Amino acid sequence: MNPADHGATPVTDDLAERTRSWSAYWSSGALHSCVGSFGGNYAGEVREFWRALAATLPVGARLLDVATGNGALPALFIEDVPEARALQIDAVDLAQVQPGWLALAPEAVRGRTRFHPGVRAESLPFADAAFDVAVSQFGLEYTDTARAIAELRRVVRAGGTLALVLHASESLIVRQAREELRHLAWMLDEAALLDTGARLCEALALAATPEGIRKLEADPAAASLRSNYNALMSQASDRAERSSCPDVIVDTQQGIAHALMASRAAGSALVGQQALAALVVQLRESQLRLRELVECALDRPAVEALLQASGASLDRLVELRFDNRELMAWGLLARLPG
Ligand SMILES: C[S@@+](CC[C@H](N)C(=O)[O-])C[C@H]1O[C@@H](n2cnc3c(N)ncnc32)[C@H](O)[C@@H]1O
């Protein structure tokens, strides 16, 4: 991305739509947004990056996590900073996040960890110099960075730490997001797989009775719809087989198959069509989040421009990698002006 372009709110200015999409995602209970890559919390080099920072935090340090989601970073810090060092955590996110894990944490930790859903990084409800350190993982780049950085400079004390994990334009995560976007565009728009499934619900509802089956057998339009649907499903399977990230296709195929079966079982087209309409909403929301991800990813000049805009002095800028050595993200550690 051209660094000059960065700082604009990505993809869409429709804040309500972005908030809804992320709130829906976090309501699933996911701890973070890379569930395909890490089963539990983040691990490997990215975990080591945060662990190294945790080791430097003084007793009672006040930490702000920007764009926290369901609190993957607060959960890491709570695990990695000994309780005697009593870290104070505030975590903000635009979305209505649901960090269910916090209810299971010890009471002392709960008392020192506060989530602030519905709070934008560009307008933080904290006093000047309230924090020693600001962190963000796959978060700051989603914001209007110029305004969010101005807020971070206000709420973090002079000489405080800024630690960021940022999407990298050529990372595996971003490459896979681009591929998933191509799958979604194909299923939703080019091949209109879900629309075809919705029309087939009519036929499946008829197939609930012997009389309906006789009608269907005599209807050339129904036969043509069925063969069109079968051809699209087989193209979808071919795409999935060739893809390094086939889950979105396989899950959608299963969703459509379930909707069709539901129409047949209930003898009602509407039952399956409603299930498919809900699936389309889910896929469109996922499309929005993936577009945001791709558009906010940074190349090295853009990271350097971000650092310059923050006025912070750089301690470390590293490429964080997955265990298979594929690029995962940028890791940036800097000190805010004193
Ligand atoms: C990719 S998720 C990352 C969540 C979390 N940090 C993690 O590593 O799992 C991006 C998050 O940024 C949040 N977000 C986007 N724009 C924001 C803004 N302007 N202010 C606060 N949060 C924002 C979204 O709601 C979403 O939860």
The ligand as a MOL file (V3000), in Angstrom:
LIG
                    3D

  0  0  0     0  0            999 V3000
M  V30 BEGIN CTAB
M  V30 COUNTS 27 29 0 0 0
M  V30 BEGIN ATOM
M  V30 1 C -8.6700 -8.3340 13.1690 0
M  V30 2 S -9.5760 -7.8570 14.5860 0 CHG=1
M  V30 3 C -8.2900 -7.9950 15.8060 0
M  V30 4 C -8.7580 -8.2610 17.2050 0
M  V30 5 C -7.7010 -8.6030 18.2480 0
M  V30 6 N -6.7570 -7.5360 18.4750 0
M  V30 7 C -6.9770 -9.8940 17.9350 0
M  V30 8 O -5.7550 -9.8750 17.7230 0
M  V30 9 O -7.6260 -10.9460 17.9460 0 CHG=-1
M  V30 10 C -9.7770 -6.1340 14.3220 0
M  V30 11 C -10.5990 -5.4330 15.3770 0
M  V30 12 O -10.4960 -4.0280 15.1810 0
M  V30 13 C -11.6930 -3.4360 15.6220 0
M  V30 14 N -11.7220 -2.0660 15.0930 0
M  V30 15 C -11.7690 -1.6770 13.7930 0
M  V30 16 N -11.7570 -0.3300 13.7020 0
M  V30 17 C -11.6810 0.1480 14.9630 0
M  V30 18 C -11.6390 1.4550 15.5280 0
M  V30 19 N -11.6400 2.5230 14.7380 0
M  V30 20 N -11.5740 1.5820 16.8730 0
M  V30 21 C -11.5670 0.4900 17.6800 0
M  V30 22 N -11.6240 -0.7810 17.2050 0
M  V30 23 C -11.6630 -0.9560 15.8680 0
M  V30 24 C -12.7520 -4.3660 15.0640 0
M  V30 25 O -13.9920 -4.1950 15.7000 0
M  V30 26 C -12.0950 -5.7310 15.3310 0
M  V30 27 O -12.5260 -6.2470 16.5720 0
M  V30 END ATOM
M  V30 BEGIN BOND
M  V30 1 1 1 2
M  V30 2 1 2 3
M  V30 3 1 2 10
M  V30 4 1 3 4
M  V30 5 1 4 5
M  V30 6 1 5 6
M  V30 7 1 5 7
M  V30 8 2 7 8
M  V30 9 1 7 9
M  V30 10 1 10 11
M  V30 11 1 11 12
M  V30 12 1 11 26
M  V30 13 1 12 13
M  V30 14 1 13 14
M  V30 15 1 13 24
M  V30 16 1 14 15
M  V30 17 1 14 23
M  V30 18 2 15 16
M  V30 19 1 16 17
M  V30 20 1 17 18
M  V30 21 2 17 23
M  V30 22 1 18 19
M  V30 23 2 18 20
M  V30 24 1 20 21
M  V30 25 2 21 22
M  V30 26 1 22 23
M  V30 27 1 24 25
M  V30 28 1 24 26
M  V30 29 1 26 27
M  V30 END BOND
M  V30 END CTAB
M  END
